[in-house]
Amino acid sequence: MTIRILLATDGRTRSDRAVEYAGALGRYLDAAVDICYVVDDRLLEAVEAPAAADSLTSELRTLGTTVVEEAAQMLDDLEVTTAVRQGIPHRVLLEEAESATLIVTGRSVDPADPTDQLANTDRILASADVPVLSVPVEGPMPPEGGFPSALVATDGSEYPERAMASVTDWLDGDATVHGLYVVDSAIYDLADAPRSIIGILRRGGEGALDDLATFLEEPPIRFRRHIRRGRVTQTLLEAIDELEPAVVCVGRRGRTGGNDPIVGSTTRMLLRQAPVAIIASP
């Protein structure tokens, strides 16, 4: 079965790094890349005159054609398809992703913009059936081969393990995987929390890391354990700065996320602040 990477691009600077990552993974995995640009219907809503709306649609379609063709040129050594679609971006991309193994998108820093890709990433991740790799505009270049390292942020739920499962085939042969469990100070700082709660939480973390280590035994992957105390998002960001992983693996939801199609608060904060690529799995 052919591995297919769906690359969502809007032609802005943030998409360039996403193209580079899609290309690097495509070469390493011998995968096909489907490049998609979406003409956003929301940009047309404020245009009342039909002729003006038609003109703007034509301009946006022309821009989209240029964008996907330029991206295809960057990936001319791979099997590539291009498409320009029209609609609400995250809905169109979810439809396009039905045959995809992975979605790759750029990550911007302006969630106030309703057409911004970060907001679209949230919506895609909330409903996608495949992993989503989110690449920061100013993040590091993708590796030539597989990822040399990964950080798995685990809370004991199955979601981070799913993200790790997505990445194992993308690691190079000498890669190191860091498993990190954060003993959340927001829990044990409560006035009525028993003093024994830290030990209970730590044992839960040790169990979560044991499960992750077992998962990585075949094929054998170098694994490093980390248990730290603090606020979860801040502690994860500090670990990213210290360990410098090539990719961070998280679940779409945490242990308390339930089954609703939402993105967990920690994953959402990492998407907005982490300086490295993040892969999140459903």
N, C-alpha and C positions, 0 to 999 in steps of 0.2 A: 504493500500500500504506500502510495506517494505521500510524503510529508508535505503539507501545504501551510505556508505562513501567510496570513492576511496582514498586509501593511496598510495602515490607515494614515493618509498623508493629507495635509492641507496646504503644503507648499511653503509654509513659514519656516523660519530657522529651526524651530523645535523639531520639525519633521526630518531634517537632514540627518541628525544622529540616529533617529529611528530607522532610516533607510540603511545606514551603515550597520546597525545591529542586525536588521533583517538579512542583509547581505552576508554578514559574517556567519550567522547561524545557518543560512541557506547553504553556504559552501561547506561548512563543517558537517551538516546533516544530509547533504545532497538533496535539499528540499526545493520545491517550487515556491515562488513568491507571487502572490496575487496583490496587486497594488490598487487601492481604491481611493478615489476622491469623491466627496459628497457635496453637491450643490445644496447648501443649507436653505431649506424653505423659509426659515425664520428671517433670513435677510430680505426676502421678497414681500413679507407681510405688510411692511410700511409703504410699499409702492402701490398707489391706488390706480393709476392709469394703466390699462392693459398693455398699451404699446411700450410704456416705460418698463413694466414688469417683464415683458418679452425680451426687451433689449438687455436688461440686467441679467436675465437667465442665460441669454446667448453669451454675454461676456463672461459669466461665471463658468459656463461649460467650456468655453475656449481656454480660460485660465486652468481649469481642471485637466483638460487634455494636455496642456503644456507641462503641468506639474507631474502627472503620471508618466509622461514620456521622458522627462528629465530624470525621474527616479529610475525608470527602466534602463536608461543609459548607464546609470551608476551600477546596475546589476546585470550588465549585458553578458556576463559569463554564466548566468543562471537561467533556468526556465522561468519566464516571467509572463504574467498576463496583466492587462491594465483595464480599468473600468472607471467611468465617470457616471455616477448615479445622482439622483435628486431625491430629497426628502429630509427627514429629521436624522442627523448624522448617526446617532447611536442606534437608532432603529434599523437604518439601512445597513450599517456595519454588522449588526447582529444577524441580519438575514444573509449577508455575504459570508459570515463566519460558519455557516452550517456545514461546509465541507473543509473547514480549516482545522489544523492541529494546534495552532498558536496564533494569537493576535498580537501584533507589535504596534505600539503607538507612541508618539512623542509626548512629553510631559511638560506643560508650561506652568506659569506661576501666577495666573490671573483668573482665579475662580469666579470673580465678579462678572466676567464677560460670558454671557449666556451661550455664545458660540464657541467658547474656548475648549481646547481639547482636554483639559483636565476635568472639566465637568462632564465631557463626553466619556472620558475614561472611567469615571465613577459609574456612569450609567451602563456602560458596556460591561464593566466588571460585575455589576450587581446582577446581571442576567445571563452572562455568557456561560456556555457549557464547556468552554476550553480555557486554558490558561491565558492570561494577558500579561505581556511584558511591556512595562512602562519605562521609557528611557528619558532621563532629564536632558534638557537642551545643553547644559554646560557640564554634563557628566563625562566620565572618562571614555576614551575610544574603546570600541569593542575589541576583544582579544582576537588574534589571528586564528587560533584554533578554538578548542572548547574553553569554557570558563575555567580559570585556574583556581578559583575559590568561590565559596558561597557561604552565606550566613542564613541559617534557618531560625526564624523567631517562632518558638513553639510555646503554646500555653496548655498543652496536653490534649487539645482537641485533634480531630483528624484532618483539619484543613491545612495546617502547615505541612503535614506529611504528604498531602496531595500535591502541594506546590513543589516539595522536594522530589517527588516522583516525576514531575514534569521536567526537572532539571538534570536528573542523573545522566541521561543520554547526552547532555550538552557539556558535561564536565570533561576536561582533558584527563589523560591517564594518571597524572601526578597531582590531581586536585586535592585541596583540603576543604572539608565542610565543617563549619563552626555551628554548633547547636547552642542556642542561647535561650535560657528561661529566666524571666524577670520575676522576682518575688516583689509583688506590687505593694509599694509603701502606702498606696491609697487605701488598702485593706487593713494593714496592721497599724496604721496611724489613727484609726478610729478610737475614740475615747473608751468605748465599751468592748474593744477587741481584747480577747484573752492573750496573755503573754506567750502562750504556747502556739499562737497562730503562725509565727514565723517558721518554727520548726515544721509545722504541718505543711505550710506552703512550700518550704524547701524540699521536703520529701516528695511532694507532688511534682516538683521540678525535676528531681532526680529520676522519678519514674518516667516522666515525659522524655527525658534525654535517653534513658535506657531504651525506650520504644524506638526512638529515632536511630540510635546506634544499631539496634537489631535490624531495622529496615535497610540500613546502609551496608550490612555485612556481605550481601551478594548483589552485584560484584563488590569486592572489598574496596571501601573508600576511606581515606584517612579522615578521622573524625576527632574533633576537639570539643570538649564540653565547657560550657560557661554558665554559671548561676550567679546572678547579680541582684542586688536590692536597689529599689528606687521607683520613680515614676516610669511607667512602661515606655512611653514614646521617647522621653528624654534619654533613658538608659539605652534604648535601642540605637538612637542617633549617636550617642557616645561610643557604643560598641562598633558602629559602622566606621566612625572616624579612626578608631584604634586599630581594628582588624583589617580594614580596607578590602572588604570582599568585592569580587567582580559583580556579584548579583545577590540580592536579598530575597529570600523566599518567605512569603507570608500567605496566610489563608484569607479568603474573602471575608470571612466572619471569624470571630473568636468563639470561645467556649460558650458564651452567653448569647450568641447571635441568633439562635433559633434557625428556622428554615425560611425566613422572609428574605426576599431578594434585596438585601441592603449590603452596604460595605461597612465593615466594622470600623469603629472610631480610630483604632491604632493604625490599621491599614490606610485609612483615609489621611491621617496625619503624616504617615511616612511618604505617601504619594506627593504631599505638598512640601516636604522638607528634606527627604533623603537625597544625598548628592550622587547616588548610584542607581543602576537599573534595578527595578523591582519586578519580580514575577509573583502574581497572585493567582490562586487557583480557586475554582468554585467548590 
